Amino acid sequence: MPEILLLNGTVYWGRVTIISSQTQDNFSLLLELQALL
């Protein structure tokens, strides 16, 4: 199971590149990653 990292109040999984949570596109990407778990 991938590690869960908490960065700047946003949850990232495994080796996902640190991205800005200020854009909706990146937020949508995070939602897609969550759906994979």
Order of alpha helices (4+ residues) and beta strands (2+ residues): beta-beta-alpha
